[in-house]
Every structure is written in C-alpha cells, then in structure tokens.
Amino acid sequence: MFESAEIGHSIDKETYEKAVLELREALLEAQLELKEKARFPVLILINGIEGAGKGETVKLLNEWMDPRLINVESFMSPTDEELARPPQWRFWRKLPPKGRIGIYFGNWYSQMLQARVEGDIKDARLDQAINDAEGFERMLCDEGALVLKFWFHLSKKQLKGRLKALEKDPQRSWQLNPLDWKQSQVYDRFVRFGERVLRRTSRDYAPWYVIEGSDEYYRSLSVGRIILEGLQAALEQDSGRKPHTRAAPLMSSLDRRSLLDSLNLQLQLEKDAYKEQLAIEQARLNGLMRDKRMRGHALMAVFEGNDAAGKGGAIRRITGALDPRQYRTVPIAAPTEEERAQPYLWRFWRHVPGRGQFTIFDRSWYGRVLVERVEGFCAQADWLRAYGEINDFEEQLHNFGIVLVKFWLSIDKDTQMQRFKEREEVSFKRYKITEEDWRNRDKWDHYVDAVDDMVDRTSTEIAPWTLVEANDKRYARVKVLRTINDALEAAFRKD
C-alpha cells in the first residue's frame, strides 16, 4: 500500500514554482466558491510518519489559501472535560461549519494507532475504533461533508537518513523532537498497523491519499492538487453541474514516474540457469502442496498483466508441477447475464477454493479497476468503491487461512509489439491476438495509471502485489513460482 510512496519522486524548483502560481490561484478560487455557497464543509485529516512533512505542508496550505477560512486543530492528550464525554465528542465540537475548511492533526486515526502501537489496546479494540471511524465518516459524508485523508510516508531508510542529517546540522537540529526518535524505534509496528487502518477505512466517499514525504516540492504540490481536485469535484456536484468523469489516476505522478516505470525490465535468466531454477521451484511447489500443513490452508493465485505479458506461460509452469486434481484454473472474461444479476464479486466468491485446494485466476476481480475503469464499462463511483470492497474480500480470505498471491506481469511497449507480431505470424498462436488487444494498446497510458492506483490501494500486508519483470519469460516464470513457494512457506511457519 506504500510502495509508490517509496519510489523517490521529485521535481525541480523551477517546475515547482511555476506550478504553484497556477495552483494557488485555483485553490483560492475554489475556496471562495466554497465560502459563498456555504453548502458543505471540508475536513482534512493529517496522519503518517513523523518527519514526513505534515506540518510544513499545512503551513503552506495556509499561505496558498485564505487562512481565515481554515481551522487547524491539533488534538493532544484529552482534557478532563473531554475524558468525561464520549471519545468522539472532542472532534464533534471542533468540526468546521459549511463553507470552511478544517484540518485535524492528532485525529481519531492518530490516537487509535498510537494506542495500538504502544500496546494500550489490542486488535479487538482497534477493530472497534476502525468501525467507529468508518461510521462517523459515513455520517459526515452523508451530510454533505468533503473528507480528505492524507498519510505522509517515509520509508524506514528515508526516516533514518533524515534524522541523521538533522542531528549533524547545527542550524536544523532544533527541528528534531522526541516524537521523531520514538517513531524510528517503533517504525515497523506503526507502519504495519497503519497499513491495516488504511486498508479498512479507504472508501470511495472518504479515500486515503498516501503522500511521499521525501521531496518537499513533490509533496506540497501533490497535496495541493488533491485538495483542489476534491474541492472542484464537490463544488460541481453540489451545483448540479455534471462532475468530470475520466479514466485518469486518482492522483497522477507529478514527475510521471510510476511503479511500473521503477521496474527493471532488462532482468533475465540464461537458458541453463532457467532450467535449473525452474526444476527447483517446481519441486518445492509439489512438496508444499503435499505438505500436511496445507490441510489448514487454501491457495489462490491471481494473474493480471499487460496483454502478451506471458500469464499463460507462467500458469503452465505452475500446473506442470502438480497433479491435475490439486488445482483449478479459472479464466475470467466478460460477465454473463447470470453474473450481471448478482453483486460484482459474486462470480469470484463461488470459485473460492476449499482447504487443501489451489485455484488460479487468469484475470480476476481486478477487472473492475482496470478494464472496466479504462473502457468506461462501469461508473466512476463503482470502480472507486471497488477498492474497499476488494480489500474487505481479501481480508476475509486471509482470515480463513487462504494464501493469496497476486501478480502483475509487466512488459514494455516494444516487447508487446514484438509478441503481437509473432502471434499474427505463427498459426498456432494466431488465436491469442484479437482486435481488443490492439485497442488496449492504444490506451497504454490509461492502463498504467489504473495499475498504479490498483497497487497503491490494494497492495496490503495480507495480500501484497508482486510486480513481475516479464520482458524475459524465463525470469518471470521462475519469479512467479518462487513467490508462490515463499508465500506458502511463510504461512506454514505461522501455524
């Protein structure tokens, strides 16, 4: 869920300063319209890693917009008056009125995370706090509020580097505070529980936005643009004007760097090394599927990727290691009339394997946030809502003991073109190439944006995405097998 926030996005000062001029003007215009109409409030929740630029960014927002129309609230330890009332009371009474913007530090997420990291509450209490937060935000949004939630992120390495740099700089060492050092000590627990909270509470009506905090220019413009787009969309909807609908990313990269761009597609395996490693991993998989501990689990493998990325070949190397009675492959195409009459996930629910079984999905429920989104086969509200529904579904699978492994096989455009031509020229491969493949290629950039959003919002601790460098088929096949084997062994170790 935090992968794209650790890529190392950056923009130069000249680009930043030029963009800020346009952004400030647009933010002020939207803020003025918000004030004049006074039909809904805006609530911005600030959370994340200490030292990731939360305070600096909010300070800039006050400079870019009219600070008289912004209420910044910081909720520290509750007072005796607050302790005498329900926990949410302290937040209720500080809510911004219609036409104004409220920014909350130390909000309900900050407090539930701090309590869980420090051991003051257990998982059951955290789950209850999450449910309470969801209900509260649903109520606010039903009443018309615009709720934007930000998680400012730094990798563990980035956080340690920042602390060391500040400590050595006498002119900036004053910026360090005890919370920064404490964060570095509990970083792994904080991120683990934070990912759980984000996974459970990112909804279409109140989504989370993960902000990379290492580059101040990139960070500031990202937050400003998200707020602007949220305001503009809400004002359009409130006015009765038709909101913009587009197959665009939820928050596109300012420097056009994506998760897929970060992959090294030149990775490859020589033929002899491939044969050796393939045999090793296939033997591992065969043994793991026969292990008695498999009786307490099921296995699901999801394959998505570019057209001609080699999904079928990777699947065949998996099934080649197994008895046909041990697995089932489910190819996913357009839904039937029977499936259209049911909730979207219904056609996948009925293929969930029982304990000891293995189901392979060639395409999957992610079609809603990929092809259906890009091609406009469903409404924007439907694919936005799908992220939360998918995370809930996968959490249910995990809680039942199902090991879920998800693959995106990635190739570059040149490799895809080469494989398309090969399919057209080879008779027994010609059936693999269709007009739809060529149409999808024309929308390559739209799919890149959709994949970035998909990974950002559904790559979780319990069901992470594995991005597979697939220009070299041999490398991809071995990586897929090894990832499945590692996931099974990790599940067995927890038994």
RAGI-V348952 format. One line per field, one symbol per residue. ss: DSSP state (a for helix, b for strand, c for the rest). Layout:
# RAGI-V348952
ss: ???
This chain:
# RAGI-V348952
ss: ccaaaaccccccaaaaaaaaaaaaaaaaaaaaaaaaaccccbbbbbbbcccccaaaaaaaaaaaccaaabbbbbcccccaaaacccccaaaaccccccccbbbbbccaaaaaaaaaacccccaaaaaaaaaaaaaaaaaaaacccbbbbbbbbccaaaaaaaaaaaaaccccaaaccaaaaaaaacaaaaaaaaaaaaaaacbccbcbbbbbcccaaaaaaaaaaaaaaaaaaaaaaaacccccccccccccccccccccccccccccccaaaaaaaaaaaaaaaaaaaacaaaaacbbbbbbbbcccccaaaaaaaaaccccaaabbbbbcccccaaaacccccaaaaccccccccbbbbbccaaaaacaaaaaccccaaaaaaaaaaaaaaaaaaaaccbbbbbbbbbccaaaaaaaaaaaaacaaaaaaccaaaaaaaacaaaaaaaaaaaaaaaccccccbbbbbcccaaaaaaaaaaaaaaaaaaaaaac
